[in-house]
Amino acid sequence: MRLLREYIRELLTESAKGPADLPDGVYVGIKSFGNNTQVFYSDAEGNRRVTIKPPVGRVAVAKPGRSPHSAQNPGSCLGSWQVISSQVSDGWGPLLYDVAMEVVGDAGIMADRGSLSDDAYNVWKYYMNSRPDVVKKQLDDPDNTLTSEEEDNCDTGSAPEVGFIEWETQLEDALRDSPVMKVYTKGPTTIQELESMRRLIRL
């Protein structure tokens, strides 16, 4: 079983595209407005790509509780931004997630607290298990199961591992094992690489 998990991690790592994989004429755009930021694949003028040929798509992040798409009372969540929308070509999602993560800085990003697709959930698993360059900060539930602090409390609605577990020890393990109950941060290496390639457009 362990070898199978390692093999799956290798496949995920190999399938995730980076800046060097961008085809000619494809750029990464960043557009911020208020408490929302969008990161997307664009043309040289910063227009979102509209084509069936990958890469296409966008990732939108927002401060928790300040978007009509986010949970109403997600908790402090360590001040993290949450991904409120994501639709990206296969293999091209992590590059946009990386840029979004770097744009918000130390605040980091986390999964949507309201709903989560299987594909999006797998992206968070990839970050938790297969990205040693990404810092993971643990979140707690609103009942302070893990810590007595309030600032790490966060809604668990989109964490399927937590569910309706009744025993406290099992709940603690479920919270720690869930990729949804983490805040992810990293240094600006992807943005720096895109800038050096002149493939980053800030709008």
N, C-alpha and C positions, 0 to 999 in steps of 0.2 A: 504493500500500500504506500509506503514512504517513497519508494522508487517511482511509483505512478504519479504521486503528487509533484515530485521533483521534475518529472518529464513534462507535466502540464505547465509548470512554471516556466520551463525552458521554451515551450511552445508560445506561451503568452509573451515572453520577453522578445522572442524572435519576430512575432507578428506585429509588435508595436513599432510604428514608424517614428523616425526622428527628423530633425531639420535637414539632414543630408539626403533624405529620401524624397524631399519635395521635388516634383517635376518642374521643368522650366515654366516660368510664367505664373507659378502658384506662390502666393504669399500668405502670411498670417496677419490678420487685422485685429486690432484691439479698439473697442469703442466703449467709453464709460459715460454714463448719464445718471446723475444722482447716486442712488444706492445700488445701482445695477452696472455690471460690466459684461460685455459680450466679447468672446474670442472666436474667430471664425476664419475659414479659408477664403481668400479673396484674390482678385486680379491685381494688377500693378497700380490701379487707381483706388484700391480699397473697397471695391464693390464685391459683395458676397458672390461666390461662384454659384452659378445656376447651370448645372450640367449633370449628366449621368456618369461622367468619368471622374473617379476619385482623384484627389480628396475633395470632399464637400462636407459642409456641416458647420455647426457652431456649438459652443458651450456658453451658457449664461449663468452668472453667479450674482447673488444678492445678499445683503445683510439680513440676518434672520429676523422674521417678524415685520419686515418693512416692504414686503412685496405681496401682491395679491395671489401669487403662485405659491407662497411659502406657508408653512404652518403658522397658525395664529399666535401660539404661545410656546415656542420651542425651548424656552429657557435661555440662560446666558450663553451656553455652548462655547465657553472660553473666548467669546467675541468673534467666533469664526463666521465666514461667509458660507452660504450653502449653494450648491449647484441646483438651480431651479428648472433648468431645461438643457437637454443634451441630445443632439441628433447628428451623428458623424459617421462617415464611411468606415467600414470594418478596418481595424488596425490603425486608424488615424485619430482615434479619440484621445489616447494618452498625451499626444503632443499638445493638443488644445488644453487638456486638463493641466498639464505642466505649466503652460503659459498663464492660465488663470490663477494657478497656485502662486506663481511668482509675482503676478501683478498685485495680489492682495497682501503680499509680504508675510510678516509674522502672524497676522491674524489667521492665515490658513484657510482651507476650504474643507467642507464636509458634504456628505450626501444630503439630498432633499429629505426633510423630515416628514413630509406628507405621503409621498408615494415614490416608488422606485421600480424601474423595469429590471428584468433579469440581466440584460446587457449592461446597464448602469451598475448593478450590484457587482457584476464580474469585474468591472473596472476598479471598483473600490477594493475588491479582493486582491487584484493585481498590485495595487499600491501597498496594501498591508503586507503581502507575502513576498513580493518579488522586486521591490524597489528599495534597496538599502540606502540610496541617496536621499530618500524622503523621510522626514521626521514625523513620527506618529505621536499625537497627544491623546491620552485617554479621556473619554467623556463618561459622565455618570448619568444615572437616571434621575428623574425629579424627586425620588424618595431617598436620595443620598445613600444608595446601597454600597457604593465603593468608598466614598469620602464624605466628610462632614461639610466640606466647602460647597457653596452655592454656585460659584462661577463656572464649574464644570458640568452643572446639571443641564440635561438636554432631552428633548422629546425622543422617545424610542420607537415611534410609530412605524418607521420604515425598516426597522431591524428585525428580520424574521426570526433570528435565533432567540430573541428575548421572549416574544410571544406571551404566553400565559404561564410561565414557569412559576411554581409556587415555593420551592425550597430556595432559601437565600443563597446557599453555597452554589447551587446550580445557576442561579441568576447572576452571581458574581462572575462565574466562568463565561456565561453567555455574553455578558457585557464586554468582558475583556477579549473574547474571541471574535466579536462582531466587527467587520470592516466598516460598518455604518456608525459605530460608536467611537470613531476616531476623528481627530482633526489632522489634516495633512499639510505640511509646509516644506519648502525647499528653497535653496539659494537660486539666484537668477541666472543659472547656467544656460537654460534653453533660450531665454530672451537674449542673452549675450551672444549666443551662437547665431540666432536669427539675425541680430543686428549686424554681426560681422559679415554675414552673407547678404546683407541688405534685402532681407526677406520679411522684415517686420514693418507693419504700417500702423501708426497710432492715429486715430481719428478724433 
